[in-house]
Amino acid sequence: MSVVFSGEDVDSLRKRALERIDSPMAIAGAEIPDVVVIRGEPVDVRGMVEEARSRGGGGSALEAIGVFREGVAERRERISVSSDRDEIEMLVEEALGLRRAMVVLEHVISEREGAGAEGAADAVREKHVEDARRWLDFSGRVKHTK
């Protein structure tokens, strides 16, 4: 049974959900989903991860990471308008699973490229820039909705 919130209750639920998605620790133990819908099409997340692992990364891993980023962004957008607790919880779990899949693929890529400390530092900087960009995008949308 779905629980629908109103007013500040739903706002605080949305805020906590988005914070959880952004938390670096939240993906620990997150399940990589089998299939999710991204851009209106079913995407075999687990299959894409396994394929990239078997190929040792490469273009398929980079492409998958891009698709998974879009999936996380879609879920963030849906959370920001949903008033249904069950839907929000499902979207958070899917987003965390997609983020977990991205981390796995990033690890595969770094192993393939033999990334040392310099490569790891670049990856951290790139992630920081991406996180900052998402936050600015989100905060701009929130300001415009009030």
GROMACS elastic network, one bead per residue, 0.5 to 0.9 nm:
[ bonds ]
;  ai    aj funct       b0    kb
    1    86     6  0.79061   500
    2    84     6  0.61597   500
    2    85     6  0.63771   500
    2    86     6  0.55248   500
    2    87     6  0.78285   500
    3    83     6  0.81700   500
    3    84     6  0.56738   500
    3    85     6  0.54020   500
    3    86     6  0.68281   500
    4    10     6  0.80508   500
    4    82     6  0.88299   500
    4    83     6  0.53335   500
    4    85     6  0.62078   500
    4    86     6  0.86469   500
    5     8     6  0.84046   500
    5     9     6  0.59501   500
    5    10     6  0.50357   500
    5    11     6  0.87310   500
    5    13     6  0.87100   500
    5    83     6  0.54788   500
    5    84     6  0.66588   500
    5    85     6  0.73836   500
    6     9     6  0.58933   500
    6    10     6  0.54294   500
    6    11     6  0.80464   500
    6    83     6  0.69880   500
    7    10     6  0.59103   500
    7    11     6  0.66400   500
    8    12     6  0.60243   500
    8    13     6  0.84178   500
    9    12     6  0.53596   500
    9    13     6  0.61968   500
    9    14     6  0.86550   500
   10    14     6  0.60370   500
   10    15     6  0.84585   500
   10    82     6  0.82394   500
   10    83     6  0.59756   500
   10    84     6  0.83077   500
   10    85     6  0.82629   500
   11    14     6  0.51562   500
   11    15     6  0.61007   500
   11    16     6  0.86406   500
   11    80     6  0.84680   500
   11    83     6  0.86891   500
   12    16     6  0.61012   500
   12    17     6  0.84635   500
   13    16     6  0.52342   500
   13    17     6  0.61027   500
   13    18     6  0.86664   500
   13    83     6  0.88599   500
   13    85     6  0.78661   500
   13    88     6  0.83430   500
   14    17     6  0.50223   500
   14    18     6  0.61605   500
   14    19     6  0.85251   500
   14    79     6  0.62146   500
   14    80     6  0.61662   500
   14    81     6  0.84559   500
   14    82     6  0.80414   500
   14    83     6  0.84419   500
   14    88     6  0.75303   500
   15    18     6  0.52586   500
   15    19     6  0.61285   500
   15    20     6  0.85702   500
   15    80     6  0.83186   500
   16    19     6  0.50356   500
   16    20     6  0.60667   500
   16    21     6  0.86669   500
   17    20     6  0.51108   500
   17    21     6  0.63532   500
   17    22     6  0.88173   500
   17    76     6  0.87523   500
   17    79     6  0.76327   500
   17    88     6  0.72858   500
   17    89     6  0.76075   500
   17    91     6  0.88791   500
   17    92     6  0.63705   500
   18    21     6  0.50984   500
   18    22     6  0.63674   500
   18    23     6  0.87165   500
   18    76     6  0.67414   500
   18    79     6  0.76505   500
   18    80     6  0.82948   500
   18    92     6  0.77837   500
   19    22     6  0.51444   500
   19    23     6  0.61497   500
   20    23     6  0.51019   500
   20    24     6  0.85027   500
   20    25     6  0.86882   500
   20    26     6  0.62510   500
   20    92     6  0.76821   500
   20    96     6  0.85074   500
   21    24     6  0.81365   500
   21    26     6  0.68711   500
   21    27     6  0.81327   500
   21    72     6  0.86053   500
   21    76     6  0.82943   500
   21    92     6  0.63742   500
   21    93     6  0.85357   500
   21    95     6  0.66455   500
   21    96     6  0.60588   500
   21    99     6  0.83866   500
   22    25     6  0.87863   500
   22    26     6  0.78080   500
   22    96     6  0.88049   500
   22   131     6  0.79598   500
   23    26     6  0.53370   500
   23    27     6  0.77353   500
   24    27     6  0.65440   500
   24    28     6  0.81930   500
   25    28     6  0.57161   500
   26    29     6  0.78668   500
   26    30     6  0.73853   500
   26    96     6  0.70917   500
   27    31     6  0.83721   500
   27    96     6  0.55274   500
   27    97     6  0.71070   500
   27    99     6  0.67794   500
   27   100     6  0.55650   500
   27   103     6  0.89339   500
   28    31     6  0.89158   500
   28    96     6  0.89828   500
   28   100     6  0.76920   500
   29   100     6  0.84405   500
   30    93     6  0.75158   500
   30    94     6  0.90000   500
   30    96     6  0.61193   500
   30    97     6  0.54357   500
   30    98     6  0.89021   500
   30    99     6  0.86584   500
   30   100     6  0.63989   500
   31    93     6  0.80460   500
   31    94     6  0.84749   500
   31    96     6  0.78103   500
   31    97     6  0.52008   500
   31    98     6  0.86385   500
   31   100     6  0.74189   500
   31   101     6  0.86358   500
   32    45     6  0.73099   500
   32    46     6  0.64756   500
   32    94     6  0.80793   500
   32    96     6  0.80891   500
   32    98     6  0.63943   500
   32    99     6  0.84542   500
   32   100     6  0.63356   500
   32   101     6  0.58543   500
   33    36     6  0.69375   500
   33    44     6  0.83102   500
   33    45     6  0.62343   500
   33    46     6  0.63227   500
   33    93     6  0.88280   500
   33    94     6  0.67734   500
   33    97     6  0.57883   500
   33    98     6  0.72143   500
   33   101     6  0.84706   500
   34    43     6  0.83415   500
   34    44     6  0.59171   500
   34    45     6  0.55074   500
   34    47     6  0.74509   500
   35    42     6  0.62880   500
   35    43     6  0.53280   500
   35    45     6  0.54471   500
   35    46     6  0.70968   500
   35    47     6  0.85864   500
   36    41     6  0.81271   500
   36    42     6  0.55029   500
   36    43     6  0.53623   500
   36    44     6  0.68730   500
   36    45     6  0.69796   500
   36    71     6  0.82702   500
   36    94     6  0.76069   500
   37    40     6  0.57098   500
   37    41     6  0.51355   500
   37    43     6  0.58206   500
   37    44     6  0.88748   500
   37    71     6  0.77372   500
   38    41     6  0.54109   500
   38    42     6  0.63329   500
   38    43     6  0.65018   500
   38    67     6  0.76089   500
   38    68     6  0.80685   500
   38    70     6  0.72001   500
   38    71     6  0.52947   500
   38    72     6  0.89542   500
   38    74     6  0.75263   500
   39    42     6  0.83658   500
   39    70     6  0.80183   500
   39    71     6  0.76760   500
   39    74     6  0.81446   500
   43    46     6  0.88653   500
   43    47     6  0.87504   500
   43    48     6  0.83789   500
   43    67     6  0.88636   500
   44    47     6  0.52420   500
   44    48     6  0.61515   500
   44    49     6  0.87231   500
   45    48     6  0.51669   500
   45    49     6  0.62751   500
   45    50     6  0.86789   500
   45    64     6  0.82321   500
   45    68     6  0.81122   500
   45    98     6  0.77272   500
   45   101     6  0.76130   500
   46    49     6  0.51605   500
   46    50     6  0.61942   500
   46    51     6  0.85825   500
   46   101     6  0.79352   500
   47    50     6  0.51081   500
   47    51     6  0.60286   500
   47    52     6  0.85459   500
   48    51     6  0.51031   500
   48    52     6  0.61330   500
   48    53     6  0.85311   500
   48    60     6  0.78793   500
   48    61     6  0.77826   500
   48    64     6  0.66555   500
   49    52     6  0.52173   500
   49    53     6  0.61310   500
   49    54     6  0.86571   500
   49    61     6  0.74244   500
   49    64     6  0.77198   500
   49   101     6  0.67212   500
   49   102     6  0.85569   500
   49   104     6  0.76582   500
   49   105     6  0.66498   500
   50    53     6  0.50193   500
   50    54     6  0.61304   500
   50    55     6  0.86108   500
   51    54     6  0.51611   500
   51    55     6  0.62289   500
   51    56     6  0.85112   500
   51    57     6  0.85188   500
   51    60     6  0.79003   500
   51    61     6  0.83362   500
   52    55     6  0.51255   500
   52    56     6  0.59452   500
   52    58     6  0.73018   500
   52    59     6  0.85019   500
   52    60     6  0.58818   500
   52    61     6  0.51414   500
   52    62     6  0.89146   500
   52    64     6  0.83366   500
   52   105     6  0.71512   500
   52   108     6  0.77649   500
   52   109     6  0.88643   500
   53    57     6  0.59719   500
   53    61     6  0.80786   500
   53   104     6  0.87418   500
   53   105     6  0.74050   500
   53   108     6  0.63464   500
   53   109     6  0.88366   500
   54    57     6  0.77749   500
   55    58     6  0.72271   500
   55    60     6  0.83314   500
   55    61     6  0.88083   500
   56    61     6  0.84458   500
   56   108     6  0.62667   500
   56   109     6  0.69977   500
   56   111     6  0.81151   500
   56   112     6  0.59872   500
   57    60     6  0.65945   500
   57    61     6  0.50032   500
   57    62     6  0.75769   500
   57   105     6  0.69988   500
   57   106     6  0.83193   500
   57   107     6  0.88699   500
   57   108     6  0.55448   500
   57   110     6  0.84521   500
   57   111     6  0.85128   500
   57   112     6  0.65268   500
   57   113     6  0.88670   500
   58    61     6  0.55842   500
   58    62     6  0.66099   500
   58    63     6  0.88451   500
   58   108     6  0.88755   500
   58   109     6  0.67345   500
   58   112     6  0.80786   500
   59    62     6  0.51005   500
   59    63     6  0.60252   500
   59    64     6  0.84703   500
   60    63     6  0.50913   500
   60    64     6  0.60435   500
   60    65     6  0.85917   500
   61    64     6  0.50487   500
   61    65     6  0.61513   500
   61    66     6  0.86975   500
   61   102     6  0.87299   500
   61   105     6  0.59187   500
   61   106     6  0.78234   500
   61   108     6  0.80951   500
   61   109     6  0.72496   500
   62    65     6  0.51296   500
   62    66     6  0.63993   500
   62    67     6  0.88131   500
   62   105     6  0.78871   500
   62   106     6  0.82544   500
   62   109     6  0.82282   500
   63    66     6  0.51929   500
   63    67     6  0.63733   500
   63    68     6  0.87017   500
   64    67     6  0.50523   500
   64    68     6  0.60629   500
   64    69     6  0.85365   500
   64   101     6  0.89848   500
   64   102     6  0.78783   500
   64   105     6  0.81439   500
   65    68     6  0.50716   500
   65    69     6  0.61168   500
   65    70     6  0.86960   500
   65    98     6  0.88283   500
   65    99     6  0.89083   500
   65   101     6  0.79573   500
   65   102     6  0.54052   500
   65   103     6  0.87395   500
   65   105     6  0.70799   500
   65   106     6  0.79734   500
   66    69     6  0.51212   500
   66    70     6  0.64324   500
   66    71     6  0.87582   500
   66   102     6  0.87366   500
   67    70     6  0.51649   500
   67    71     6  0.63533   500
   67    72     6  0.88761   500
   68    72     6  0.62846   500
   68    73     6  0.86273   500
   68    95     6  0.86609   500
   68    98     6  0.56788   500
   68    99     6  0.73006   500
   68   101     6  0.77860   500
   68   102     6  0.68038   500
   69    72     6  0.51299   500
   69    73     6  0.62287   500
   69    74     6  0.86306   500
   69    98     6  0.76298   500
   69    99     6  0.76442   500
   69   102     6  0.79070   500
   70    73     6  0.50208   500
   70    74     6  0.61220   500
   70    75     6  0.86430   500
   71    74     6  0.50811   500
   71    75     6  0.62827   500
   71    76     6  0.86859   500
   71    94     6  0.86331   500
   71    95     6  0.71454   500
   71    98     6  0.72528   500
   72    75     6  0.51333   500
   72    76     6  0.62258   500
   72    77     6  0.87245   500
   72    91     6  0.88207   500
   72    92     6  0.89170   500
   72    94     6  0.78912   500
   72    96     6  0.79812   500
   72    98     6  0.66265   500
   72    99     6  0.72963   500
   73    76     6  0.50611   500
   73    77     6  0.62899   500
   73    78     6  0.87053   500
   73    95     6  0.83269   500
   73   134     6  0.83506   500
   74    77     6  0.51634   500
   74    78     6  0.62506   500
   74    79     6  0.86533   500
   74    95     6  0.88694   500
   75    78     6  0.50343   500
   75    79     6  0.60703   500
   75    80     6  0.85891   500
   75    88     6  0.87683   500
   75    91     6  0.56482   500
   75    92     6  0.73488   500
   75    94     6  0.77919   500
   75    95     6  0.63189   500
   76    79     6  0.51314   500
   76    80     6  0.62840   500
   76    91     6  0.78882   500
   76    92     6  0.81734   500
   76    95     6  0.79195   500
   76   138     6  0.87541   500
   77    80     6  0.51688   500
   77    81     6  0.68626   500
   77    82     6  0.88953   500
   77   138     6  0.86632   500
   78    81     6  0.54886   500
   78    82     6  0.60705   500
   78    88     6  0.80649   500
   78    91     6  0.77985   500
   79    82     6  0.51834   500
   79    83     6  0.81709   500
   79    87     6  0.80329   500
   79    88     6  0.56246   500
   79    89     6  0.89222   500
   79    91     6  0.69402   500
   79    92     6  0.80545   500
   80    83     6  0.86729   500
   80    88     6  0.89702   500
   80   142     6  0.87808   500
   82    85     6  0.80387   500
   82    87     6  0.73476   500
   82    88     6  0.67371   500
   83    87     6  0.81724   500
   83    88     6  0.77741   500
   84    87     6  0.53333   500
   84    88     6  0.61967   500
   84    89     6  0.86880   500
   85    88     6  0.51026   500
   85    89     6  0.61285   500
   85    90     6  0.85911   500
   86    89     6  0.51389   500
   86    90     6  0.61491   500
   86    91     6  0.85888   500
   87    90     6  0.50737   500
   87    91     6  0.61033   500
   87    92     6  0.85906   500
   88    91     6  0.50787   500
   88    92     6  0.61505   500
   88    93     6  0.86743   500
   89    92     6  0.51203   500
   89    93     6  0.62813   500
   89    94     6  0.86863   500
   90    93     6  0.51893   500
   90    94     6  0.62231   500
   90    95     6  0.86042   500
   91    94     6  0.50933   500
   91    95     6  0.60390   500
   91    96     6  0.85371   500
   92    95     6  0.50744   500
   92    96     6  0.60907   500
   92    97     6  0.85000   500
   93    96     6  0.51586   500
   93    97     6  0.60987   500
   93    98     6  0.86001   500
   94    97     6  0.50312   500
   94    98     6  0.61567   500
   94    99     6  0.85871   500
   95    98     6  0.50650   500
   95    99     6  0.61385   500
   95   100     6  0.85501   500
   96   100     6  0.60559   500
   96   101     6  0.85590   500
   97   101     6  0.62008   500
   97   102     6  0.86409   500
   98   102     6  0.62403   500
   98   103     6  0.87449   500
   99   103     6  0.63327   500
   99   104     6  0.87420   500
  100   103     6  0.51202   500
  100   104     6  0.63231   500
  100   105     6  0.87266   500
  101   104     6  0.51090   500
  101   105     6  0.62564   500
  101   106     6  0.85992   500
  102   105     6  0.51245   500
  102   106     6  0.60540   500
  102   107     6  0.85414   500
  103   106     6  0.50101   500
  103   107     6  0.61327   500
  103   108     6  0.86245   500
  104   107     6  0.51210   500
  104   108     6  0.63096   500
  104   109     6  0.87655   500
  105   109     6  0.61737   500
  105   110     6  0.85742   500
  106   109     6  0.50760   500
  106   110     6  0.61387   500
  106   111     6  0.85729   500
  106   123     6  0.85966   500
  107   110     6  0.51088   500
  107   111     6  0.61113   500
  107   112     6  0.85394   500
  108   111     6  0.51857   500
  108   112     6  0.61783   500
  108   113     6  0.86710   500
  109   112     6  0.50701   500
  109   113     6  0.61542   500
  109   114     6  0.83819   500
  109   115     6  0.84846   500
  110   113     6  0.51343   500
  110   114     6  0.58070   500
  110   115     6  0.50775   500
  110   116     6  0.83637   500
  110   119     6  0.75764   500
  110   120     6  0.77571   500
  110   123     6  0.89577   500
  111   115     6  0.64894   500
  112   115     6  0.77801   500
  113   116     6  0.87926   500
  113   119     6  0.87090   500
  114   119     6  0.83526   500
  115   118     6  0.70638   500
  115   120     6  0.62881   500
  116   119     6  0.53262   500
  116   120     6  0.62237   500
  116   121     6  0.86117   500
  117   120     6  0.50812   500
  117   121     6  0.60606   500
  117   122     6  0.86334   500
  118   121     6  0.50956   500
  118   122     6  0.62790   500
  118   123     6  0.87121   500
  119   122     6  0.50985   500
  119   123     6  0.62719   500
  119   124     6  0.87369   500
  120   123     6  0.50339   500
  120   124     6  0.62505   500
  120   125     6  0.86655   500
  121   124     6  0.51016   500
  121   125     6  0.62009   500
  121   126     6  0.85739   500
  122   125     6  0.50957   500
  122   126     6  0.60648   500
  122   127     6  0.85603   500
  123   126     6  0.50641   500
  123   127     6  0.61279   500
  123   128     6  0.85757   500
  124   127     6  0.51257   500
  124   128     6  0.61528   500
  124   129     6  0.86736   500
  125   128     6  0.50461   500
  125   129     6  0.62082   500
  125   130     6  0.86286   500
  126   129     6  0.51569   500
  126   130     6  0.61873   500
  126   131     6  0.86066   500
  127   130     6  0.50510   500
  127   131     6  0.60602   500
  127   132     6  0.85253   500
  128   131     6  0.51076   500
  128   132     6  0.61118   500
  128   133     6  0.85546   500
  129   132     6  0.51160   500
  129   133     6  0.61137   500
  129   134     6  0.86739   500
  130   133     6  0.50643   500
  130   134     6  0.62262   500
  130   135     6  0.86403   500
  131   134     6  0.51663   500
  131   135     6  0.61900   500
  131   136     6  0.86759   500
  132   135     6  0.50873   500
  132   136     6  0.61775   500
  132   137     6  0.85584   500
  133   136     6  0.52174   500
  133   137     6  0.61416   500
  133   138     6  0.85827   500
  134   137     6  0.50779   500
  134   138     6  0.60666   500
  134   139     6  0.85270   500
  135   138     6  0.50781   500
  135   139     6  0.59682   500
  135   140     6  0.84174   500
  136   139     6  0.51404   500
  136   140     6  0.60135   500
  136   141     6  0.86008   500
  137   140     6  0.52452   500
  137   141     6  0.63912   500
  137   142     6  0.88121   500
  138   141     6  0.51623   500
  138   142     6  0.62558   500
  138   143     6  0.87486   500
  139   142     6  0.50347   500
  139   143     6  0.62254   500
  139   144     6  0.87161   500
  140   143     6  0.52423   500
  140   144     6  0.63820   500
  140   145     6  0.88684   500
  141   144     6  0.51855   500
  141   145     6  0.63479   500
  142   145     6  0.52784   500
  142   146     6  0.67932   500
  143   146     6  0.57189   500
